[in-house]
């Protein structure tokens, strides 16, 4: 009701920000993706013998939030 009027007594609504497009898009998604890429690069640089143990288990799942449930690795 009256979305363009600033009301300090308006009750808060829950927000579920996503990394996808739309009205609830996370404003920090690009920074988060850059940080993740940097962290992964540093981990792989510092652990050059890191081996993926089960490629099938690490396949991405999900439609909205895609990613593996597990990522089994070991150092060789």
C-alpha positions in Angstrom: 0.0 0.0 0.0 1.5 3.4 -1.1 4.9 2.0 -2.1 6.2 5.5 -3.1 5.5 7.0 0.4 8.2 6.8 3.1 6.6 5.6 6.3 8.7 5.0 9.4 6.0 2.9 11.0 5.6 0.5 8.0 6.0 -3.1 9.2 9.1 -4.8 7.7 8.7 -7.5 5.0 11.0 -10.5 4.7 13.4 -10.2 1.8 14.9 -13.2 0.0 17.7 -11.8 -2.2 18.9 -14.0 -5.0 21.8 -14.0 -7.5 19.3 -14.1 -10.3 17.5 -11.3 -12.1 14.4 -9.7 -10.7 13.2 -7.3 -8.1 15.0 -9.0 -5.2 18.3 -9.3 -6.9 21.3 -9.2 -4.5 23.1 -5.8 -5.0 26.4 -7.5 -3.9 26.2 -10.5 -6.2 29.0 -9.3 -8.5 31.4 -8.7 -5.6 30.5 -12.1 -4.1 31.2 -13.9 -7.4 34.6 -12.0 -7.7 35.5 -12.9 -4.1 34.6 -16.6 -4.7 36.7 -16.7 -7.9 39.6 -15.2 -6.0 39.3 -17.6 -3.1 39.2 -20.6 -5.4 42.2 -19.4 -7.3 44.2 -19.0 -4.1 43.1 -22.4 -2.7 44.2 -24.1 -6.0 47.5 -22.2 -6.0 48.3 -23.1 -2.4 47.1 -26.7 -2.7 48.4 -27.8 -6.2 47.9 -31.5 -5.4 44.2 -31.1 -4.6 42.3 -33.9 -6.3 38.5 -34.2 -6.9 37.5 -37.6 -5.4 34.1 -38.1 -6.8 33.3 -36.1 -10.0 29.7 -37.5 -10.1 29.0 -36.2 -6.5 30.2 -32.7 -7.4 27.7 -32.2 -10.3 25.5 -29.0 -9.8 21.9 -29.6 -8.8 19.0 -27.3 -8.4 17.2 -24.8 -10.6 17.4 -21.6 -8.7 20.4 -22.1 -6.4 22.7 -24.3 -8.4 25.7 -26.0 -7.0 27.0 -29.3 -5.7 25.7 -30.8 -2.4 29.2 -32.1 -1.7 32.7 -31.5 -3.1 34.9 -34.4 -1.9 38.5 -33.6 -2.3 41.9 -34.8 -1.0 45.5 -33.7 -1.3 47.7 -36.1 -3.1 
